[in-house]
Amino acid sequence: MAAEPGHDDARADLARPEPSRVSDELDEEDNTLRPAFLRKVVEALDAGDQETVYNLVEPLHPADVADLFELIGHDYRAALARAINDLLGSDVLAELNDWVRDDLVEELEPDEVAELAEQMETDDAVALIEDLDEADQQAVLAEMEPEDRAAIESALSFPEESAGRLMSRDVIAVPEHLSVGDLIDYLRRDDDLATEFWEVFVVDVKHRPVGTCQLSWILRAPREIALTDVMKRDQTLIPVTMDQEEVALRFQKYALISAAVVDESGRLVGQITVDDVVHIIQEEASEDILRLSGAGDGDINEPISLTVRTRLSWLVVNLGTAILASSVVGLFQNAIAHFALLAVLMPIVSGMGGNAGTQTLAVVVRAIATNQLTSSNTWWMIMRELRIALTNGLSLGLLIGTGTGLIFGNPHLGMVIAAAMIINNLVAGLAGILVPVGLDRLRVDPAVSSAVFVTTATDTMGFFSFLGLAVVTGLTS
């Protein structure tokens, strides 16, 4: 039977998705904004054409709008914020880089910041307000509704980078005497509940969590079944003062989607969800890598003065360690003057030791950060790294010793550099594990300070072992 003209076409038009303008502005390979799109926005801003800017930005996802603010020049950000007006909402600010967000917030009045914070989840609002100066914080909090203000002030009372700062207070908590039907009716009836959640927390009369119910269980269970018969009693509870890095490790270990946060008395005060933990994992991993190099936050939006101050302080420390290593060389200046080949070859020993130490250090710092290295397996880890260092040292020593002996026609020199290579690799292995473990036991972040000590150990011992063996064995006689 022939379809009535126009009806199928109409249905097809309704079913067919409207072509996305956003996809034209995003690179297909890495899903970033195209340079051509950025140029259009900049040209419109230069021309003062706010309408064009708004029309260009309006189709973008909030995360892509945040990317636009980070990619565009610093001088254009305030103009862009004014041009897009209502598009700069809480969902955009929540995605922004910290430094860029601080720049934008400075352009807003306290009442505008307060309005945005009230639209955010508690954890995102805290992240927005916590970086403000004390006076600006108070000005913004004064403009907020009493309930929202109390929630923010409570979160700010917890230590930085703790579960209390990270958690959201928008949780669904119900008493344990309800049935599945009662719970479903409650969820449908109450308009003030959180709009997005994955599980319902069941609490006792003291508001302490006694179990959780996933939405899938609730929807599939008969209405007359008691919650206590379908809820999961075993759950991972997060203390409100727990460090965010430990929170991320628990989510990773137990494959959590969300977890209840409890105060000192065990009462439910909030929840942490996996989307927040993903950000933590990324931040902590980047932080540890950059701290190993002494590069600070490593953020391209960080103020130049702060970047210079952070990097320069570590470079000054490295300058001191370099002077220490050179003083070891100075002890053997007569031997070097008598046998110049020592000056040619000694950087090889120290350089290879430094590389070996850095490898061990990276593995150990990661093991400490992920709780793989504990007091119960530290000795096993030390022996493991020593075996690796000895194997690498023997292999490299044999290679460099044989090559040196053949190239320079001096087997004695080859044996000296081979022995020095073995010694320095052992030192590198020991320093690479003992330094970060020792700093961790002293409650010092091993990612911050370890590299300097390990490099100093391998440089000084590399020079000392090579030059000392050359003198002791009579190579320079």
ZATIVO-611604 format. One record per residue (C-alpha): residue number from 1; residue in one letter; y, x, z. Coordinates in steps of 0.5 Angstrom, whole numbers. Layout:
N
NUM / A / Y / X / Z
...
end
This chain:
477
1 / M / 0 / 0 / 0
2 / A / 7 / 3 / -2
3 / A / 11 / 4 / 4
4 / E / 18 / 0 / 4
5 / P / 23 / 4 / 1
6 / G / 27 / 9 / 6
7 / H / 23 / 7 / 12
8 / D / 19 / 14 / 11
9 / D / 25 / 18 / 10
10 / A / 28 / 15 / 16
11 / R / 22 / 17 / 20
12 / A / 22 / 24 / 17
13 / D / 29 / 25 / 18
14 / L / 28 / 23 / 26
15 / A / 22 / 28 / 26
16 / R / 25 / 34 / 23
17 / P / 28 / 38 / 27
18 / E / 35 / 39 / 26
19 / P / 37 / 46 / 23
20 / S / 39 / 51 / 28
21 / R / 45 / 55 / 27
22 / V / 43 / 59 / 33
23 / S / 37 / 63 / 29
24 / D / 42 / 65 / 24
25 / E / 46 / 69 / 29
26 / L / 40 / 72 / 32
27 / D / 36 / 78 / 30
28 / E / 29 / 76 / 28
29 / E / 26 / 82 / 31
30 / D / 29 / 83 / 38
31 / N / 33 / 76 / 39
32 / T / 40 / 80 / 40
33 / L / 46 / 77 / 37
34 / R / 47 / 80 / 30
35 / P / 53 / 85 / 29
36 / A / 56 / 80 / 24
37 / F / 57 / 75 / 29
38 / L / 60 / 79 / 34
39 / R / 65 / 81 / 28
40 / K / 67 / 74 / 27
41 / V / 68 / 73 / 34
42 / V / 72 / 79 / 35
43 / E / 76 / 77 / 29
44 / A / 78 / 70 / 31
45 / L / 80 / 73 / 38
46 / D / 85 / 78 / 34
47 / A / 88 / 72 / 30
48 / G / 88 / 68 / 37
49 / D / 84 / 62 / 33
50 / Q / 81 / 59 / 40
51 / E / 78 / 53 / 36
52 / T / 74 / 58 / 31
53 / V / 71 / 62 / 37
54 / Y / 69 / 55 / 41
55 / N / 65 / 53 / 35
56 / L / 62 / 60 / 34
57 / V / 60 / 60 / 41
58 / E / 58 / 53 / 42
59 / P / 51 / 53 / 39
60 / L / 49 / 59 / 43
61 / H / 44 / 59 / 49
62 / P / 47 / 60 / 56
63 / A / 43 / 67 / 56
64 / D / 46 / 69 / 49
65 / V / 53 / 67 / 51
66 / A / 52 / 72 / 57
67 / D / 50 / 77 / 52
68 / L / 56 / 76 / 48
69 / F / 60 / 77 / 54
70 / E / 56 / 84 / 55
71 / L / 56 / 86 / 48
72 / I / 64 / 85 / 46
73 / G / 69 / 90 / 48
74 / H / 72 / 89 / 55
75 / D / 79 / 88 / 53
76 / Y / 76 / 81 / 49
77 / R / 72 / 78 / 55
78 / A / 78 / 75 / 59
79 / A / 81 / 72 / 52
80 / L / 73 / 70 / 50
81 / A / 73 / 66 / 57
82 / R / 79 / 62 / 56
83 / A / 77 / 60 / 49
84 / I / 70 / 57 / 50
85 / N / 73 / 54 / 56
86 / D / 67 / 49 / 59
87 / L / 62 / 53 / 56
88 / L / 63 / 58 / 61
89 / G / 59 / 55 / 66
90 / S / 54 / 56 / 72
91 / D / 48 / 57 / 67
92 / V / 52 / 63 / 63
93 / L / 54 / 66 / 70
94 / A / 47 / 66 / 73
95 / E / 45 / 70 / 67
96 / L / 51 / 75 / 66
97 / N / 51 / 83 / 68
98 / D / 53 / 84 / 75
99 / W / 59 / 88 / 73
100 / V / 61 / 83 / 67
101 / R / 61 / 77 / 72
102 / D / 65 / 81 / 77
103 / D / 70 / 82 / 71
104 / L / 70 / 75 / 69
105 / V / 71 / 72 / 76
106 / E / 77 / 76 / 77
107 / E / 80 / 72 / 72
108 / L / 78 / 65 / 75
109 / E / 82 / 62 / 81
110 / P / 78 / 61 / 88
111 / D / 77 / 53 / 86
112 / E / 74 / 55 / 79
113 / V / 69 / 60 / 82
114 / A / 67 / 55 / 88
115 / E / 66 / 49 / 83
116 / L / 62 / 54 / 79
117 / A / 58 / 56 / 85
118 / E / 57 / 49 / 87
119 / Q / 53 / 48 / 80
120 / M / 48 / 54 / 81
121 / E / 42 / 54 / 85
122 / T / 43 / 57 / 92
123 / D / 41 / 64 / 90
124 / D / 45 / 65 / 84
125 / A / 51 / 62 / 88
126 / V / 50 / 68 / 93
127 / A / 49 / 73 / 87
128 / L / 56 / 71 / 85
129 / I / 60 / 71 / 91
130 / E / 56 / 76 / 95
131 / D / 60 / 82 / 91
132 / L / 67 / 79 / 92
133 / D / 72 / 82 / 97
134 / E / 72 / 79 / 104
135 / A / 78 / 75 / 103
136 / D / 76 / 73 / 96
137 / Q / 69 / 70 / 99
138 / Q / 73 / 66 / 104
139 / A / 78 / 64 / 99
140 / V / 72 / 61 / 95
141 / L / 68 / 58 / 101
142 / A / 74 / 55 / 103
143 / E / 74 / 51 / 97
144 / M / 67 / 49 / 97
145 / E / 64 / 42 / 100
146 / P / 62 / 43 / 107
147 / E / 54 / 43 / 105
148 / D / 54 / 48 / 100
149 / R / 59 / 52 / 104
150 / A / 54 / 52 / 110
151 / A / 48 / 54 / 105
152 / I / 52 / 60 / 102
153 / E / 54 / 63 / 109
154 / S / 47 / 62 / 112
155 / A / 44 / 66 / 106
156 / L / 50 / 71 / 106
157 / S / 48 / 72 / 114
158 / F / 41 / 76 / 111
159 / P / 41 / 83 / 109
160 / E / 42 / 85 / 102
161 / E / 36 / 85 / 98
162 / S / 32 / 80 / 103
163 / A / 28 / 74 / 101
164 / G / 34 / 70 / 105
165 / R / 39 / 72 / 100
166 / L / 34 / 71 / 94
167 / M / 31 / 64 / 96
168 / S / 33 / 57 / 94
169 / R / 34 / 52 / 99
170 / D / 32 / 46 / 94
171 / V / 25 / 45 / 96
172 / I / 21 / 39 / 96
173 / A / 18 / 39 / 103
174 / V / 14 / 32 / 106
175 / P / 10 / 31 / 113
176 / E / 3 / 32 / 113
177 / H / 1 / 24 / 114
178 / L / 3 / 22 / 107
179 / S / -2 / 20 / 102
180 / V / -1 / 22 / 95
181 / G / 1 / 15 / 93
182 / D / 7 / 15 / 98
183 / L / 9 / 22 / 96
184 / I / 9 / 20 / 89
185 / D / 14 / 14 / 91
186 / Y / 18 / 19 / 95
187 / L / 19 / 23 / 89
188 / R / 21 / 17 / 84
189 / R / 25 / 14 / 89
190 / D / 30 / 20 / 92
191 / D / 35 / 22 / 87
192 / D / 37 / 28 / 91
193 / L / 31 / 32 / 90
194 / A / 31 / 38 / 86
195 / T / 30 / 37 / 79
196 / E / 25 / 43 / 78
197 / F / 20 / 45 / 82
198 / W / 12 / 47 / 81
199 / E / 9 / 45 / 88
200 / V / 11 / 41 / 94
201 / F / 10 / 44 / 101
202 / V / 7 / 40 / 106
203 / V / 10 / 41 / 113
204 / D / 8 / 39 / 121
205 / V / 13 / 36 / 126
206 / K / 16 / 43 / 127
207 / H / 18 / 43 / 119
208 / R / 13 / 49 / 119
209 / P / 9 / 49 / 112
210 / V / 2 / 48 / 113
211 / G / 0 / 47 / 106
212 / T / 2 / 46 / 99
213 / C / 0 / 41 / 93
214 / Q / 1 / 43 / 86
215 / L / 4 / 37 / 81
216 / S / -2 / 37 / 77
217 / W / -6 / 36 / 83
218 / I / -2 / 30 / 86
219 / L / -2 / 27 / 79
220 / R / -9 / 27 / 78
221 / A / -11 / 25 / 85
222 / P / -12 / 17 / 87
223 / R / -6 / 14 / 91
224 / E / -10 / 13 / 97
225 / I / -12 / 20 / 98
226 / A / -9 / 23 / 104
227 / L / -5 / 30 / 102
228 / T / -9 / 34 / 107
229 / D / -15 / 32 / 103
230 / V / -12 / 35 / 97
231 / M / -7 / 40 / 99
232 / K / -8 / 48 / 99
233 / R / -8 / 50 / 106
234 / D / -8 / 58 / 105
235 / Q / -1 / 60 / 102
236 / T / 3 / 66 / 102
237 / L / 9 / 66 / 107
238 / I / 15 / 70 / 106
239 / P / 19 / 72 / 112
240 / V / 26 / 71 / 111
241 / T / 28 / 78 / 112
242 / M / 23 / 81 / 108
243 / D / 26 / 86 / 102
244 / Q / 26 / 83 / 95
245 / E / 21 / 89 / 93
246 / E / 16 / 87 / 98
247 / V / 17 / 80 / 95
248 / A / 16 / 82 / 88
249 / L / 9 / 86 / 90
250 / R / 6 / 80 / 93
251 / F / 8 / 75 / 87
252 / Q / 5 / 80 / 83
253 / K / -1 / 81 / 88
254 / Y / -3 / 74 / 89
255 / A / -1 / 71 / 82
256 / L / 4 / 67 / 85
257 / I / 9 / 62 / 82
258 / S / 13 / 60 / 88
259 / A / 12 / 61 / 95
260 / A / 15 / 59 / 102
261 / V / 20 / 62 / 106
262 / V / 20 / 62 / 113
263 / D / 25 / 64 / 119
264 / E / 23 / 67 / 125
265 / S / 20 / 61 / 128
266 / G / 16 / 60 / 122
267 / R / 20 / 54 / 120
268 / L / 21 / 53 / 112
269 / V / 28 / 55 / 110
270 / G / 27 / 56 / 102
271 / Q / 23 / 58 / 97
272 / I / 22 / 64 / 92
273 / T / 20 / 62 / 85
274 / V / 17 / 67 / 79
275 / D / 23 / 67 / 75
276 / D / 27 / 70 / 80
277 / V / 22 / 75 / 82
278 / V / 22 / 77 / 74
279 / H / 29 / 80 / 75
280 / I / 27 / 83 / 81
281 / I / 22 / 87 / 78
282 / Q / 26 / 89 / 72
283 / E / 32 / 91 / 77
284 / E / 27 / 95 / 82
285 / A / 24 / 99 / 76
286 / S / 30 / 101 / 73
287 / E / 33 / 103 / 79
288 / D / 27 / 108 / 81
289 / I / 27 / 111 / 74
290 / L / 35 / 112 / 74
291 / R / 35 / 115 / 81
292 / L / 30 / 120 / 79
293 / S / 35 / 123 / 74
294 / G / 41 / 122 / 79
295 / A / 44 / 117 / 74
296 / G / 46 / 112 / 79
297 / D / 46 / 105 / 76
298 / G / 46 / 107 / 69
299 / D / 49 / 101 / 67
300 / I / 54 / 101 / 61
301 / N / 58 / 96 / 64
302 / E / 59 / 100 / 70
303 / P / 66 / 103 / 71
304 / I / 67 / 110 / 68
305 / S / 70 / 113 / 75
306 / L / 64 / 110 / 79
307 / T / 59 / 113 / 74
308 / V / 62 / 120 / 74
309 / R / 63 / 120 / 82
310 / T / 55 / 118 / 82
311 / R / 53 / 123 / 77
312 / L / 57 / 129 / 79
313 / S / 55 / 129 / 86
314 / W / 48 / 130 / 84
315 / L / 50 / 135 / 79
316 / V / 53 / 139 / 84
317 / V / 47 / 139 / 89
318 / N / 43 / 141 / 82
319 / L / 48 / 147 / 82
320 / G / 47 / 149 / 89
321 / T / 39 / 149 / 87
322 / A / 40 / 153 / 81
323 / I / 44 / 158 / 85
324 / L / 38 / 159 / 90
325 / A / 33 / 160 / 84
326 / S / 38 / 165 / 81
327 / S / 38 / 169 / 88
328 / V / 31 / 169 / 87
329 / V / 32 / 173 / 80
330 / G / 37 / 177 / 83
331 / L / 32 / 180 / 88
332 / F / 28 / 183 / 82
333 / Q / 34 / 185 / 78
334 / N / 32 / 192 / 78
335 / A / 25 / 190 / 76
336 / I / 28 / 186 / 70
337 / A / 32 / 192 / 68
338 / H / 26 / 196 / 67
339 / F / 22 / 191 / 64
340 / A / 26 / 187 / 60
341 / L / 20 / 182 / 57
342 / L / 20 / 179 / 64
343 / A / 27 / 176 / 63
344 / V / 24 / 173 / 56
345 / L / 18 / 170 / 60
346 / M / 20 / 168 / 67
347 / P / 23 / 161 / 64
348 / I / 17 / 159 / 61
349 / V / 13 / 159 / 68
350 / S / 19 / 155 / 72
351 / G / 20 / 150 / 66
352 / M / 13 / 149 / 66
353 / G / 12 / 148 / 73
354 / G / 18 / 143 / 73
355 / N / 15 / 139 / 68
356 / A / 8 / 139 / 72
357 / G / 12 / 137 / 78
358 / T / 16 / 131 / 75
359 / Q / 9 / 128 / 72
360 / T / 6 / 128 / 79
361 / L / 13 / 126 / 82
362 / A / 13 / 120 / 77
363 / V / 6 / 118 / 79
364 / V / 7 / 118 / 87
365 / V / 14 / 115 / 87
366 / R / 11 / 109 / 83
367 / A / 5 / 109 / 87
368 / I / 9 / 108 / 94
369 / A / 14 / 103 / 90
370 / T / 7 / 99 / 89
371 / N / 4 / 100 / 95
372 / Q / -2 / 104 / 92
373 / L / -1 / 110 / 96
374 / T / -1 / 108 / 104
375 / S / -3 / 112 / 110
376 / S / -10 / 111 / 109
377 / N / -11 / 114 / 102
378 / T / -5 / 120 / 102
379 / W / -10 / 125 / 104
380 / W / -15 / 123 / 98
381 / M / -8 / 123 / 93
382 / I / -6 / 130 / 95
383 / M / -13 / 133 / 94
384 / R / -13 / 129 / 87
385 / E / -7 / 132 / 85
386 / L / -9 / 139 / 87
387 / R / -15 / 138 / 83
388 / I / -11 / 136 / 77
389 / A / -6 / 141 / 78
390 / L / -11 / 147 / 79
391 / T / -14 / 144 / 72
392 / N / -8 / 144 / 68
393 / G / -6 / 151 / 71
394 / L / -12 / 154 / 69
395 / S / -12 / 151 / 62
396 / L / -4 / 153 / 61
397 / G / -5 / 160 / 64
398 / L / -11 / 162 / 60
399 / L / -7 / 159 / 54
400 / I / 0 / 163 / 56
401 / G / -4 / 169 / 58
402 / T / -8 / 170 / 52
403 / G / -2 / 169 / 48
404 / T / 2 / 174 / 51
405 / G / -3 / 179 / 52
406 / L / -4 / 179 / 44
407 / I / 3 / 178 / 42
408 / F / 6 / 183 / 46
409 / G / 0 / 188 / 46
410 / N / 0 / 188 / 54
411 / P / -6 / 185 / 57
412 / H / -3 / 186 / 64
413 / L / 3 / 182 / 63
414 / G / -2 / 177 / 60
415 / M / -6 / 176 / 67
416 / V / 1 / 176 / 71
417 / I / 4 / 170 / 67
418 / A / -3 / 167 / 67
419 / A / -3 / 168 / 75
420 / A / 4 / 166 / 76
421 / M / 3 / 159 / 72
422 / I / -3 / 157 / 76
423 / I / 1 / 159 / 82
424 / N / 7 / 155 / 80
425 / N / 2 / 149 / 78
426 / L / -1 / 148 / 85
427 / V / 6 / 149 / 88
428 / A / 8 / 143 / 83
429 / G / 3 / 139 / 85
430 / L / 4 / 140 / 92
431 / A / 11 / 139 / 92
432 / G / 10 / 133 / 87
433 / I / 7 / 129 / 92
434 / L / 9 / 132 / 99
435 / V / 16 / 131 / 98
436 / P / 16 / 124 / 96
437 / V / 11 / 122 / 102
438 / G / 15 / 126 / 107
439 / L / 22 / 122 / 105
440 / D / 18 / 116 / 105
441 / R / 16 / 117 / 112
442 / L / 23 / 119 / 114
443 / R / 25 / 112 / 111
444 / V / 29 / 116 / 106
445 / D / 28 / 113 / 99
446 / P / 24 / 118 / 95
447 / A / 26 / 116 / 88
448 / V / 33 / 118 / 90
449 / S / 32 / 125 / 93
450 / S / 25 / 127 / 91
451 / A / 27 / 130 / 84
452 / V / 32 / 135 / 87
453 / F / 27 / 138 / 92
454 / V / 21 / 138 / 87
455 / T / 25 / 142 / 82
456 / T / 28 / 147 / 87
457 / A / 21 / 149 / 89
458 / T / 18 / 150 / 82
459 / D / 24 / 154 / 80
460 / T / 24 / 158 / 86
461 / M / 17 / 159 / 86
462 / G / 16 / 160 / 79
463 / F / 21 / 166 / 79
464 / F / 18 / 169 / 85
465 / S / 11 / 168 / 83
466 / F / 12 / 171 / 76
467 / L / 17 / 177 / 78
468 / G / 13 / 178 / 85
469 / L / 6 / 179 / 82
470 / A / 9 / 184 / 76
471 / V / 12 / 188 / 82
472 / V / 6 / 188 / 86
473 / T / 1 / 189 / 81
474 / G / 5 / 195 / 78
475 / L / 7 / 192 / 71
476 / T / 14 / 195 / 72
477 / S / 12 / 202 / 75
end
